[in-house]
Amino acid sequence: MTYRLRTLACVALLAIVAASKAADSPTRSADILAQQQTIRADMKAKRERYANIPRDAQKSVLSDQEKLEKLLEGKTDTSQLASTDQAEVRRLMARIEATINNNQNERLVCNQEARTGSNYVSRVCRTPAQLREQKERGEKLLEDEVSRVKCNDRAGCV
């Protein structure tokens, strides 16, 4: 097994152990609800991570948050819930996070691009955010170059 595969296996194992410990330990209801209120406020304000979440995904998150609130109502921590309700709380929180992350990572846009100085074409995939950033950098570079070069009809370009 290569070093990279061993490293990935170790990271996966640590994640599984951490997830199982987190699932077993009780979590304060107030902490969960505060986190969900922050997510709701950030989504409404369209802050960074939540700026490009589609309306149907937002509705899904809000629906899951309402279910969480009903489950946690009157409880100080998740240990006061029945085991099925504890599992439901974990499932709802994971679903909310997955919905946000799936839209955060966005879909990939793939293009065939030739490398400079080469006839070989390779497939390059980027998120829409990366494409926007690349476009902005290109526009700024072009603006800088245009402002540097002075042209007129009589003298040509300097």
WOJO-V894241 format. One record per helix or strand of 3 or more residues. SS is the DSSP state (2 for helix, 1 for strand). FROM is the first residue (numbers start at 0). TO is the last residue. If there is no record, write none. Layout:
SS:FROM:TO
SS:FROM:TO
This chain:
2:2:23
2:28:44
2:47:49
2:54:71
2:77:79
2:82:104
1:107:113
1:120:126
2:127:147
